[in-house]
Amino acid sequence: MRVFELITEQRIDRPRPEVFAFFAEAENLERITPPWLRFRIDSRRPIEMRVGALIDYRLRLRGVPMRWRSEITVWEPPHRFRDVQRKGPYRLWEHEHRFEEEGGGTRVIDHVRYAVPGGTLINRLFIKRDVAAIFRYREKRLAEIFGGGRAES
C-alpha cells in the first residue's frame, strides 16, 4: 500500500488555547470544510472530544455520497490531536493536528497520511488535487474566522 502525505502550516494571530478550543468543538469542522463536499456530522451533539471518540459524517466526494467515521486516537490539549478514518473512502487516513505557540500567535500544522484504492495513478489524477483544494479552503476559512493568518506549505 503506497502512503501519501500532505503537510500544511498556517500561522494564526490568536493564542494557542483559543485556537485549540475552536478545533476541540467537532461541529466547527463543518465551518472549515468546502461546501462542494456537502459535509455534515451525523453524530449526536455535543461531541465530547477525547481518545476513543467516534465521529460519523456524511459527505460527497466527486458527487458520490458516502459515510465516514473517524476515531480520535490522540488527544493532548492544547498541543495536538489525531483522527483516524475507521470507515470511509480511503484505505488509510491519519490526520494529526498540532498547535505550537509562536510569537503570541499559533502555528497550526496539519499532517495527513493517506492511501487510496488505485494507488499512485488515482492519487495523481484525482486525490492529491482534491486533498490540496480542501486544505486551501480550510486555510482561507481559518484566516477569515480568526481575522488573518498566513498559510505556508
N, C-alpha and C positions, 0 to 999 in steps of 0.2 A: 504494500500500500504506500503510494507516494504521498508524503505530507508536505503541504504548502504553508507558508507563513505570511502574515501581514502584521507589521508593527507601525503604529502611528503614535505621534506625540502632539499634545496641544497644551499650551500654557493658558491658564485661566486666571485672571486677575482677581481671584477671590480666595479666602483662606481654605486650607485643606478640609477642616471639619464641615464647612458649608458645602463644598463640592462633593465630598463623600456622602453627606446626608442626602443630597439630590439623587445620587446613584443608589442609595440604600432603599429608596422607595421604588419598587419594581414598576409601579404604574408609570413612572417617568420614562420608561423605555418607549412607550407609545409616542411620547413627545419628541423623541430624537430619532425615530425610525422613519424612513421616507414614506410618504403617502402612497406611492405606487406599489408598496408591498402589502397594503391593506392589513397591517399588523394589528392584532387585538389579543389582549390577555384573556384567557378563559378561566384561569384560577380564581377561586374565591378571594375576595379582598377584605381587609388588608392582608398583604402577604408579609409574613414575618421572615425577613432575610436572616439566614443562619446556615451553617453547614447542614446539608441534608434537605434544605428547602427545595421543593419541586415547583416549577412554574410552567404552566401549559399555555401555549399560544396558538393562534390561527394566523396564517398569512398566505400570500400568493407570491410564488416565485415564477417569473415569466408567465404570469396569468394562471398558473396551475395552483389550485388551492391545496394547502397541506397543513398538517398539525406538527407542532414542535414541542418537545418537553426538555427543559433544562433543569439541571441539578446544581445547586451551589455546593462546590466541593472544598472551597477555601473561603473563610470569612474572617478577616483581620482588620476591623475598623481602626483607624481611618486610613490604613495603609494599602490594602489590596483585597480583592476577592476574585474568585474564578467560577465561571459557569461552564458546564459541560453538557453538550447535547446528549440526551438519553434516547430521544426518539425524534426523527426528522429527516431532512433530505440529504444530509452529509454522512459519509462513512465515519468521519471524525470531525468534531468541532469543540475546541477548547479555547475559551476566551478569558484571558487574565487581564484584569483592570488594576492598574497601580496608580497610586496618588502620592506624589512627592512634593514636599514644601520647597518653594523656590522664590526667594525674594519677596515674601509677603503674599505670593500667589501659590498656585498649584499647577504642577505638571501632571497631566493625565496621560498615562501610557496604556495603550491597548495592544496586547499581543495575542494574535489569533493563530492557532494551528488548526488546519483543516485538511480533509481528504475528501475527494468526490468520486462517485462512480464514473468510470471512463478516464480517470487519471489525468495525465498531463494534457492531452488533447482537449478534453472537455473544460479543464481549468483554463487553458489558454484561449479557447474560443468564447467562453461564456462567464465562467465563475469568477475568475480573477478580476475582470472588469466590473462585474456586479458587486462583489465584496468591496472593491475600492470605491465605487459610487456610493454605497451605503455608508461607508465611513467618512467620505467627503461631506455627505449630507449631515451626518451626525456632528461633525466638527463645526459646520456652519450653524446648526441649531444650538449647539452648546455656546458658541460665541454670542448668538442672539440672546439666549436665556440669561447668560451671566454678564452681558454687556462688554463684549470684547473678547480678546484671546487670539492667539495665533496658532495655526496648525503647522506642524512640521512632520515630514515623513522621512 
